[in-house]
């Protein structure tokens, strides 16, 4: 690369997997924070498709400010009802009119946003009726002329001064958390245990070689006729996760499911629709999982909300995705690395292929680092030169952002 913005360093510290304590979290697809991330990203993707179809290119937009206000419900064994619907608002900026042949042409940003939000909730939650259980709203306005101009160049200029961070590999604990939620929200499990809702949260604490896995899984009240059935489903979830853990990690894993339950007092994690969003739990865009699908307080990571940002020149989205791709490539292709971190910083108004800084830090496995820096530089240069490929994959839903 030979560029002033490339930086390489060796970290002289323990890798996360070697440290005594490790904490990892994942909020499942039905968690309020994940739901609102998905709503914002769905609005962005549908706007992208409209812009491409009507104008041949993606116009300026950033719809990354979302709020989910929890509703109120009355779940009970064998049934229940929604008393107050969930309220969802997506806010931001989007090109809502353009000049074509000397006349102003309006773009139906509002209707696109509302339909995208409904589609997302319909896809995600099996037992939520979007017409009865959901109120959708938007506050999306035309963006400023200076920011609109940055996306219209043949080589887009950075929409923001923002940070993206990626790391590799996942530790066994991190992989366990990710795979546990994926399994509990898999099509297979929903067929075999349909009582398990989509709001699944997984938290892991590793102390030395022992892992405590705490799972909160919303149960669908209409499919749970009584207390005994509820307990049997909870025990089955526990058993299945223990079995999964035995295949994924060598650690001793203790699994707890719905720890807040108190059977003697009649307290059960029951929901009508499979999400805690129906009964008072709220959500904000960017409060949940990072681009790699996890919340990892023991790691370096960016707090940027990737969901909803435009995929053309908003580096708060692109650099987080790209950093993760570079980190994965480096770990796979360069020998002698225990752990790698990629940190990217953009500068507003600069070409997206020229960051302020692309810093790669590695924890070596003890071998001679040799030409490691030059290999890493080449990998980083290759990925950065192909940053435009990321946009199409994001629009097509090929890249997960949360």
C-alpha positions as CSV (number, residue, x, y, z in Angstrom):
1,X,0.0,0.0,0.0
2,X,2.8,2.4,0.9
3,X,0.2,4.9,2.1
4,X,0.6,7.3,5.0
5,X,-2.7,6.1,6.5
6,X,-1.6,2.5,6.9
7,X,-0.3,1.5,10.4
8,X,0.8,-1.8,11.8
9,X,1.7,-2.8,15.4
10,X,2.3,-5.8,17.6
11,X,0.2,-5.9,20.8
12,X,2.1,-7.3,23.8
13,X,-0.9,-8.6,25.8
14,X,-3.0,-11.7,26.4
15,X,-5.6,-12.6,23.8
16,X,-9.2,-12.4,25.1
17,X,-9.5,-16.2,25.1
18,X,-6.5,-16.4,27.5
19,X,-7.8,-13.9,30.0
20,X,-9.3,-15.1,33.2
21,X,-12.7,-13.4,32.6
22,X,-14.7,-13.0,29.4
23,X,-18.2,-11.6,28.9
24,X,-20.2,-11.9,25.7
25,X,-23.8,-11.0,24.7
26,X,-26.1,-11.4,21.8
27,X,-29.6,-10.0,21.5
28,X,-31.7,-12.2,19.2
29,X,-33.7,-11.1,16.2
30,X,-36.9,-10.6,18.3
31,X,-35.2,-8.4,20.9
32,X,-36.5,-4.8,20.9
33,X,-33.0,-3.4,20.1
34,X,-32.5,-5.8,17.3
35,X,-36.0,-5.2,15.9
36,X,-35.4,-1.5,15.6
37,X,-32.0,-2.1,14.0
38,X,-33.8,-4.3,11.4
39,X,-36.5,-1.7,10.9
40,X,-34.0,1.0,10.1
41,X,-32.0,-1.2,7.8
42,X,-35.1,-2.4,6.0
43,X,-36.1,1.2,5.3
44,X,-32.6,1.9,3.9
45,X,-32.6,-1.1,1.7
46,X,-36.0,-0.4,0.3
47,X,-35.0,3.2,-0.4
48,X,-31.9,1.9,-2.2
49,X,-34.0,-0.4,-4.4
50,X,-36.4,2.5,-5.2
51,X,-33.6,4.9,-6.0
52,X,-31.8,2.3,-8.2
53,X,-35.0,1.4,-10.1
54,X,-36.1,5.0,-10.8
55,X,-32.9,6.9,-11.0
56,X,-30.2,4.3,-11.7
57,X,-28.2,5.0,-8.5
58,X,-28.5,5.2,-4.8
59,X,-29.3,8.7,-3.6
60,X,-28.3,10.2,-0.3
61,X,-30.1,9.0,2.8
62,X,-29.3,8.0,6.4
63,X,-32.2,6.6,8.4
64,X,-30.3,5.3,11.4
65,X,-32.3,6.9,14.2
66,X,-35.0,4.5,15.4
67,X,-37.1,4.2,18.5
68,X,-39.3,1.2,19.5
69,X,-41.7,2.0,22.4
70,X,-42.9,-1.1,24.0
71,X,-46.6,-1.9,24.1
72,X,-48.8,-3.5,26.8
73,X,-50.1,-7.0,26.9
74,X,-51.9,-9.6,28.9
75,X,-50.4,-13.0,28.2
76,X,-51.8,-16.0,30.0
77,X,-51.5,-19.8,29.6
78,X,-53.4,-20.8,26.5
79,X,-53.9,-17.3,25.2
80,X,-53.7,-13.6,25.9
81,X,-54.2,-10.3,24.2
82,X,-52.3,-7.1,23.2
83,X,-53.7,-4.2,25.2
84,X,-51.6,-1.4,23.6
85,X,-49.7,-1.8,20.4
86,X,-45.9,-1.5,19.9
87,X,-44.9,1.9,18.5
88,X,-42.0,2.2,16.0
89,X,-40.6,5.3,14.5
90,X,-37.7,5.6,12.1
91,X,-36.1,9.0,11.6
92,X,-33.4,10.5,9.5
93,X,-32.6,12.1,6.2
94,X,-33.4,10.8,2.7
95,X,-33.6,12.4,-0.8
96,X,-37.4,12.9,-1.1
97,X,-37.5,15.1,-4.3
98,X,-35.2,15.5,-7.3
99,X,-35.2,17.8,-10.3
100,X,-35.8,15.9,-13.6
101,X,-35.9,17.8,-16.9
102,X,-36.5,21.1,-15.2
103,X,-39.3,19.9,-12.9
104,X,-39.4,18.7,-9.3
105,X,-40.3,15.0,-8.9
106,X,-41.4,13.8,-5.5
107,X,-40.1,10.5,-4.1
108,X,-42.6,8.5,-1.9
109,X,-40.1,8.2,1.0
110,X,-42.8,8.0,3.7
111,X,-44.8,5.2,2.1
112,X,-41.6,3.2,1.4
113,X,-40.5,3.6,5.0
114,X,-43.8,2.5,6.5
115,X,-44.1,-0.5,4.3
116,X,-40.5,-1.5,5.0
117,X,-41.0,-1.4,8.7
118,X,-44.2,-3.5,8.5
119,X,-42.4,-6.0,6.2
120,X,-39.6,-6.4,8.6
121,X,-41.8,-7.1,11.6
122,X,-43.9,-9.5,9.5
123,X,-40.8,-11.5,8.5
124,X,-39.3,-11.5,12.0
125,X,-42.2,-12.3,14.4
126,X,-44.5,-15.2,13.6
127,X,-47.3,-14.2,16.0
128,X,-47.4,-10.5,15.6
129,X,-50.2,-9.0,13.5
130,X,-48.7,-5.8,12.0
131,X,-52.1,-4.3,11.4
132,X,-53.3,-4.8,15.0
133,X,-50.2,-5.0,17.2
134,X,-48.0,-2.3,15.6
135,X,-48.1,1.4,15.0
136,X,-45.5,2.6,12.5
137,X,-44.3,6.1,12.0
138,X,-41.5,8.1,10.4
139,X,-39.8,11.4,10.6
140,X,-37.6,11.5,7.5
141,X,-36.6,14.8,5.9
142,X,-34.6,15.9,2.9
143,X,-30.8,15.9,3.7
144,X,-28.6,19.0,3.5
145,X,-27.2,19.9,0.1
146,X,-23.6,19.5,1.2
147,X,-24.1,15.9,2.4
148,X,-26.2,15.0,-0.7
149,X,-23.3,16.1,-2.9
150,X,-20.9,13.7,-1.3
151,X,-22.8,10.6,-2.4
152,X,-23.2,11.8,-6.0
153,X,-19.6,11.5,-7.1
154,X,-18.2,8.7,-9.2
155,X,-15.9,8.1,-6.3
156,X,-18.1,8.8,-3.2
157,X,-16.7,11.0,-0.5
158,X,-17.0,10.0,3.1
159,X,-20.3,11.1,4.6
160,X,-18.9,11.4,8.1
161,X,-15.8,11.2,10.3
162,X,-16.4,7.9,11.9
163,X,-14.7,4.8,13.2
164,X,-15.0,1.2,12.1
165,X,-13.5,-1.8,14.0
166,X,-13.2,-5.5,13.3
167,X,-11.5,-8.4,15.0
168,X,-10.7,-12.1,14.5
169,X,-11.1,-14.8,15.4
170,X,-14.0,-15.3,17.7
171,X,-13.2,-17.0,20.9
172,X,-15.0,-20.3,21.7
173,X,-17.2,-18.4,24.1
174,X,-18.1,-15.8,21.5
175,X,-18.9,-18.5,19.0
176,X,-21.0,-20.4,21.6
177,X,-23.1,-17.3,22.2
178,X,-23.6,-16.6,18.5
179,X,-24.5,-20.2,17.6
180,X,-26.8,-20.6,20.6
181,X,-29.0,-17.7,19.5
182,X,-28.9,-18.8,15.9
183,X,-30.0,-22.3,16.9
184,X,-32.9,-21.1,19.2
185,X,-34.2,-18.9,16.3
186,X,-33.6,-21.5,13.6
187,X,-36.4,-22.8,11.4
188,X,-35.8,-26.3,12.7
189,X,-36.2,-25.4,16.4
190,X,-39.3,-23.3,15.7
191,X,-40.9,-26.4,14.1
192,X,-40.0,-28.7,16.9
193,X,-40.5,-26.1,19.8
194,X,-42.8,-23.5,18.4
195,X,-43.5,-22.2,21.9
196,X,-40.1,-20.5,21.9
197,X,-40.5,-16.9,20.7
198,X,-38.0,-14.9,18.6
199,X,-36.9,-12.7,21.6
200,X,-33.9,-14.7,22.7
201,X,-31.1,-13.1,24.6
202,X,-27.9,-15.0,25.4
203,X,-25.2,-13.8,27.9
204,X,-22.1,-15.7,28.6
205,X,-19.6,-15.3,31.5
206,X,-16.4,-17.4,31.3
207,X,-14.4,-17.6,34.5
208,X,-11.3,-19.6,33.7
209,X,-12.5,-22.7,31.9
210,X,-16.1,-22.5,33.2
211,X,-18.9,-20.8,31.3
212,X,-22.2,-19.6,32.7
213,X,-24.7,-19.3,29.9
214,X,-27.8,-17.3,30.8
215,X,-30.7,-17.4,28.3
216,X,-33.8,-15.3,28.3
217,X,-36.3,-16.9,25.9
218,X,-39.8,-15.4,25.5
219,X,-42.5,-18.1,25.4
220,X,-45.6,-17.8,23.2
221,X,-48.5,-17.9,25.6
222,X,-51.1,-19.2,23.1
223,X,-49.0,-22.4,22.6
224,X,-48.4,-23.0,26.3
225,X,-51.5,-24.4,27.9
226,X,-50.3,-24.6,31.5
227,X,-47.4,-24.4,34.0
228,X,-46.3,-27.9,33.5
229,X,-46.0,-27.4,29.7
230,X,-44.1,-24.2,30.2
231,X,-41.6,-26.0,32.5
232,X,-41.2,-28.8,30.1
233,X,-40.3,-26.4,27.3
234,X,-37.8,-24.5,29.4
235,X,-36.1,-27.8,30.4
236,X,-36.0,-28.9,26.8
237,X,-34.4,-25.7,25.7
238,X,-31.8,-26.1,28.5
239,X,-31.1,-29.7,27.5
240,X,-30.7,-28.8,23.8
241,X,-28.4,-25.9,24.5
242,X,-26.3,-28.1,26.8
243,X,-26.0,-30.6,24.0
244,X,-25.1,-27.8,21.5
245,X,-22.4,-26.5,23.9
246,X,-20.8,-29.9,24.3
247,X,-20.3,-30.0,20.5
248,X,-18.9,-26.4,20.3
249,X,-16.6,-25.9,23.2
250,X,-14.5,-28.0,25.5
251,X,-15.4,-25.9,28.6
252,X,-17.8,-26.9,31.3
253,X,-21.0,-25.0,30.5
254,X,-23.7,-24.3,33.0
255,X,-27.0,-23.2,31.2
256,X,-29.7,-21.2,32.9
257,X,-33.0,-20.5,31.0
258,X,-35.5,-17.8,32.1
259,X,-33.8,-17.2,35.5
260,X,-36.3,-14.5,36.5
261,X,-39.1,-17.1,36.6
262,X,-40.6,-17.8,40.0
263,X,-43.0,-20.8,39.6
264,X,-44.3,-20.5,43.2
265,X,-45.3,-16.9,42.7
266,X,-46.7,-17.5,39.2
267,X,-44.0,-15.5,37.4
268,X,-43.3,-16.9,33.9
269,X,-41.7,-15.3,30.8
270,X,-44.9,-15.4,28.7
271,X,-45.6,-13.2,25.7
272,X,-48.5,-13.1,23.2
273,X,-46.3,-12.4,20.2
274,X,-42.9,-13.8,21.1
275,X,-41.2,-10.5,22.0
276,X,-40.8,-8.5,25.1
277,X,-41.5,-5.4,23.0
278,X,-45.2,-6.1,23.5
279,X,-45.1,-5.5,27.2
280,X,-42.9,-2.5,28.0
281,X,-39.4,-3.3,26.8
282,X,-38.1,-0.6,24.4
283,X,-35.5,-0.5,21.7
284,X,-33.1,2.0,20.2
285,X,-31.0,1.7,17.0
286,X,-27.4,1.0,17.7
287,X,-27.8,-0.3,21.3
288,X,-27.6,-4.0,20.3
289,X,-25.2,-6.2,18.4
290,X,-22.3,-5.0,16.5
291,X,-21.7,-5.9,12.8
292,X,-20.3,-9.3,13.8
293,X,-23.6,-10.1,15.6
294,X,-22.2,-9.8,19.2
295,X,-21.7,-7.4,22.0
296,X,-18.2,-7.9,23.3
297,X,-17.1,-5.6,26.1
298,X,-13.7,-7.3,26.4
299,X,-12.9,-6.2,22.8
300,X,-12.1,-3.1,20.8
301,X,-15.2,-2.1,18.9
302,X,-17.1,0.9,17.5
303,X,-20.3,2.2,18.9
304,X,-21.6,3.3,15.5
305,X,-25.1,2.3,14.6
306,X,-24.5,0.6,11.2
307,X,-28.1,-0.2,10.5
308,X,-29.9,2.4,8.4
309,X,-26.9,4.3,7.2
310,X,-26.5,4.5,3.5
311,X,-24.3,1.8,1.9
312,X,-22.6,4.1,-0.6
313,X,-20.5,6.6,1.4
314,X,-21.4,6.4,5.1
315,X,-18.2,5.1,6.6
316,X,-20.0,4.4,9.9
317,X,-21.5,1.5,8.1
318,X,-18.9,0.7,5.4
319,X,-15.8,0.8,7.6
320,X,-17.3,-1.4,10.3
321,X,-18.1,-4.0,7.6
322,X,-14.8,-3.6,5.8
323,X,-12.8,-3.8,9.1
324,X,-14.4,-7.1,9.9
325,X,-13.7,-8.4,6.4
326,X,-10.1,-7.4,6.6
327,X,-9.7,-8.9,10.0
328,X,-11.2,-12.2,8.9
329,X,-8.9,-12.3,5.8
330,X,-5.8,-11.5,7.8
331,X,-6.5,-14.3,10.3
332,X,-7.2,-16.8,7.6
333,X,-4.3,-16.0,5.3
334,X,-1.4,-14.8,7.6
335,X,0.3,-17.4,9.8
336,X,1.4,-16.8,13.3
337,X,-1.5,-14.7,14.6
338,X,-3.5,-15.3,17.8
339,X,-5.7,-12.3,17.4
340,X,-6.0,-9.4,15.0
341,X,-7.8,-6.0,15.3
342,X,-8.5,-3.6,12.4
343,X,-9.4,0.0,13.1
344,X,-10.4,2.4,10.4
345,X,-11.0,6.1,10.7
346,X,-12.6,8.2,7.9
347,X,-12.6,12.0,7.3
348,X,-15.7,13.6,6.0
349,X,-15.3,14.9,2.5
350,X,-12.3,12.5,1.7
351,X,-12.6,9.6,-0.8
352,X,-13.9,6.5,0.9
353,X,-10.8,4.6,-0.4
354,X,-8.5,7.0,1.5
355,X,-9.1,6.7,5.2
356,X,-7.4,8.9,7.8
357,X,-6.1,5.7,9.3
358,X,-6.2,2.0,8.7
359,X,-4.5,0.5,11.7
360,X,-3.9,-3.2,12.1
361,X,-2.8,-4.6,15.4
362,X,-1.9,-8.3,16.0
363,X,-1.2,-10.5,18.9
364,X,1.3,-13.1,17.5
365,X,1.4,-16.7,18.6
366,X,5.1,-16.6,19.5
367,X,6.5,-17.3,16.1
368,X,8.7,-14.8,14.2
369,X,6.5,-12.1,12.7
370,X,8.8,-12.1,9.6
371,X,7.1,-10.4,6.6
372,X,3.7,-10.3,8.4
373,X,3.4,-6.5,8.0
374,X,3.7,-6.7,4.2
375,X,1.2,-9.5,3.9
376,X,-1.3,-7.6,6.0
377,X,-0.7,-4.4,4.1
378,X,-1.4,-6.2,0.8
379,X,-4.6,-7.8,2.2
380,X,-5.8,-4.5,3.5
381,X,-5.0,-2.7,0.2
382,X,-7.0,-5.3,-1.8
383,X,-10.1,-5.1,0.4
384,X,-10.0,-1.3,0.5
385,X,-9.8,-1.1,-3.3
386,X,-12.9,-3.2,-3.6
387,X,-15.0,-1.4,-1.0
388,X,-17.7,-0.7,-3.7
389,X,-18.6,-4.4,-3.7
390,X,-19.9,-4.1,-0.2
391,X,-22.7,-1.7,-1.1
392,X,-24.4,-4.2,-3.5
393,X,-24.2,-7.0,-0.9
394,X,-25.7,-4.8,1.8
395,X,-28.6,-3.8,-0.5
396,X,-29.2,-7.4,-1.4
397,X,-29.2,-8.5,2.3
398,X,-26.1,-10.6,1.9
399,X,-24.2,-8.9,4.8
400,X,-25.6,-9.1,8.3
401,X,-25.2,-5.8,10.3
402,X,-26.5,-6.9,13.7
